Amino acid sequence: MKFKIACLQMDIAFGDPANNYKHAAKLMEQANAQKPDITVLPELWTTGYDLDNLKTTAEAGAQTAKAFFKDAAVKYNSHFIGGSVANKTESGIENTLLVFDKNGDQAGTYSKLHLFKLMDEHLHLAAGKGKGLFSLDDHKFAGLICYDIRFPEWVRAHALDDVEAMFVVAEWPIQRMEHWRALLIARAIENQCFVVACNRAGSDPNNTFAGHSMVINPWGEVIAEAGEGEEILTAEIDLVEVTEARSRIPIFTDRRPEFY
Ligand SMILES: O=C(O)CCC(=O)C(=O)O
């Protein structure tokens, strides 16, 4: 099955959800010209990394974002990997990825498991507790958030659940752009799956972000890559390539987990 993907590599206004909602809505309208099957947004796109003010800007139960994606999915007849938002839960504020299918039904959710100390996430956010698995059109996918890609064992745990594409949403700074590219390509090669990675563009008071959203096939070939600025990156993925790669070099049946 083929899916046309649109990654909304948006700039994000620091701590200003009202403006970010308006901006995301405008980009969705623009992306609709390409009629994407799956539309992807970046990490923490409603607030950016304004972590000091999350107590006021985080949404209880991510309710506003959920209503936004429910409407957008039906309006644009697109599945949405709705980036992540600051989500007030009973355990604290989580960095939560939302997935809505094109009928407007929530298809998945995942709260970032690995908190990134270099950007003080552990001081403001509560870590998630489970995997980001979901299905769209009867195909299995996974959602990952930014720093997660530095944990190959976490990504592999999803691949072992027969995931065919991993969606990574991020606010990855420009200083480590070469890590971003290398890690994403490695995760695609070693798990023989598509990797669709949507980063943000622009700057906040502390960081400039890399952009360079990418779509990578199961051979590790970059089939689409954005520049540094705001951009809608589109590409088509054909999941038959996952089956082909996995039967040509059968790493999943050749594994020797009894020795690991
Ligand atoms: O791992 C990195 O270098 C960046 C991670 C990051 O920015 C994040 O998880 O928000």
The ligand as a Gaussian input file, in Angstrom:
#p B3LYP/6-31G(d) Opt

LIG

0 1
 O       19.267000      14.070000      21.241000
 C       19.415000      15.229000      20.823000
 O       20.501000      15.651000      20.444000
 C       18.242000      16.154000      20.716000
 C       17.061000      15.667000      21.497000
 C       16.048000      16.722000      21.690000
 O       16.232000      17.861000      21.316000
 C       14.767000      16.375000      22.315000
 O       14.517000      15.214000      22.636000
 O       13.946000      17.294000      22.458000

